[in-house]
Amino acid sequence: MRIDVLTIFPSFFDVLEVSLLGKARSAGLLDVRVHDLREWTHDRHRTVDDTPYGGGAGMVMKPEPWGEALDAVTQDSERPVIVFPSPAGEVFSQRTARDLVETDHLVFGCGRYEGIDERVFAYAATLGEVRLMSLGDYVLNGGEVAAMAMIEAVGRLVPGVVGNPESLVEESHEDGLLEYPSYTKPSSWRGYDVPPILLSGNHGAIAAWRREQQVQRTIERRPDLLPGND
Ligand SMILES: COc1cc(COC(=O)c2cn[nH]c2)cc(-c2cccnc2)c1
């Protein structure tokens, strides 16, 4: 999978070198390319924003740099999916991550300021599938944090990126429920004991107990995830 990121803060993504995704990149499983949007500005001040038509506070990202940047990163790509992190987007979930990991080429357009000129989304739709994507109902100063989260959520689903694919299945939200509690040595710690069932060696009973814990936690913390509640 190829991932291109367009941002005015390219160094923000340096951390991708060190994390799990760093290994995936060097193993050739993920091809992540980060670009400074200002590469596609031509004035002395490398301007990417301007005042909004119609007035209002703040600045809006100019369409020209985005048009040239999107042309450049999609030029040798069949059908890219172009994701713009935005408070006005569809909510990103594990299901979205599973959907996006099937894509050959993902482009993340990180907006700043009060947003990107709307015509950029219309133009981008002539280059690929455009998806405005929100991490949740809050506003960030820019799309970079959201893009990083989405890149990690999608990247770790690429076959070979996570050592033990088994661990991908037993995860929170993979089966629609929150994950069961986990414990490791010592079996007693500061007066807190590991639930005895987990020391019993009875794998059938352990699986049943874990499932029960998942259901209980989901009812308590995220009833919205339960079937029939969406
Ligand atoms: C593309 O247009 C954007 C993008 C972003 C950054 O993304 C998020 O904030 C986000 C992504 N998931 N959840 C929130 C922010 C604004 C923005 C800022 C201030 C006022 N209004 C809008 C606009």
The ligand as an ORCA input file, in Angstrom:
! r2SCAN-3c Opt
* xyz 0 1
  C     -10.281     20.233      6.327
  O     -10.896     21.201      7.099
  C     -10.590     21.258      8.442
  C      -9.743     20.309      9.054
  C      -9.495     20.453     10.436
  C      -8.613     19.446     11.129
  O      -9.330     18.245     11.390
  C     -10.090     18.223     12.554
  O     -10.233     19.205     13.237
  C     -10.722     16.941     12.916
  C     -10.561     15.745     12.256
  N     -11.292     14.832     12.919
  N     -11.929     15.434     13.959
  C     -11.594     16.739     13.965
  C     -10.031     21.504     11.167
  C     -10.885     22.410     10.521
  C     -11.468     23.503     11.270
  C     -10.736     24.197     12.230
  C     -11.346     25.236     12.917
  C     -12.677     25.559     12.667
  N     -13.377     24.855     11.756
  C     -12.800     23.865     11.078
  C     -11.158     22.288      9.160
*
